[in-house]
Amino acid sequence: MKKMPVFHFAVPLMIALGFFGMELPLSGQDTLNVSPSLPENISQIITRSCMPCHSNKGGLMSRTKLNFSEWTSYSSDKQAEKAKKMYSELSESKMPPKKARESKPELIPTSDQVDVIKKWSESFAIPEK
């Protein structure tokens, strides 16, 4: 069997990544920066408990549902929707997921932090329908 050069696989992969809009971090690029539109107290909670998965460095499924690296690109309605969903998931102990809770308990926000998220999520204007 004839061996194919590595670039036969690398070039299509690079094209595919570019085609699907996936961003690969450049050397030294900090992709865990939270959007500046988040209040500092919220940013601290999100950075510790959410960003490992819900950022440009997170898994595809997680960041497709909510990506804090892209928070400023969300409309105000979408931000309100995501904030309310975030509180709902946290208050019902659905986030972080059970597997993450077991392997990295430090990701679990305290009840006080969940209360802070609740107040923040309630601060968004409710869009008229």
MOTASUL-V714559 format. One record per residue. RES is the residue in one small letter. PSI is psi as a letter, one per 40 degrees, with the letter a starting at -180 (* if undefined). D_CENTER is the distance of its C-alpha to the mean C-alpha in whole Angstrom. Layout:
res | psi | d_center
RES | PSI | D_CENTER
RES | PSI | D_CENTER
This chain:
res | psi | d_center
m | h | 44
k | h | 43
k | h | 40
m | i | 38
p | i | 37
v | d | 33
f | e | 32
h | d | 33
f | d | 30
a | d | 28
v | d | 29
p | d | 27
l | d | 24
m | d | 23
i | d | 25
a | d | 22
l | d | 19
g | d | 20
f | d | 21
f | e | 18
g | f | 16
m | h | 14
e | h | 14
l | h | 15
p | h | 15
l | i | 19
s | h | 20
g | e | 20
q | h | 17
d | h | 14
t | e | 11
l | e | 9
n | h | 11
v | i | 9
s | h | 11
p | e | 14
s | e | 15
l | h | 13
p | i | 16
e | d | 17
n | d | 17
i | d | 13
s | d | 12
q | d | 14
i | d | 12
i | d | 9
t | d | 9
r | d | 11
s | d | 10
c | d | 6
m | d | 5
p | d | 7
c | d | 5
h | g | 2
s | a | 4
n | d | 7
k | e | 8
g | i | 7
g | i | 9
l | d | 10
m | d | 10
s | d | 6
r | e | 5
t | d | 8
k | d | 8
l | h | 5
n | h | 3
f | e | 4
s | e | 7
e | e | 8
w | d | 9
t | e | 12
s | e | 13
y | i | 13
s | i | 16
s | d | 17
d | d | 18
k | d | 14
q | d | 13
a | d | 15
e | d | 15
k | d | 11
a | d | 12
k | d | 15
k | d | 13
m | d | 11
y | d | 14
s | d | 16
e | d | 14
l | d | 14
s | d | 18
e | e | 19
s | f | 17
k | e | 15
m | i | 12
p | i | 12
p | i | 13
k | d | 17
k | d | 17
a | d | 14
r | d | 16
e | d | 20
s | d | 19
k | g | 17
p | e | 18
e | e | 17
l | d | 13
i | h | 15
p | i | 15
t | i | 19
s | d | 21
d | d | 21
q | d | 17
v | d | 17
d | d | 20
v | d | 18
i | d | 15
k | d | 18
k | d | 20
w | d | 17
s | d | 16
e | e | 20
s | e | 21
f | i | 19
a | h | 22
i | h | 23
p | i | 23
e | i | 27
k | * | 27
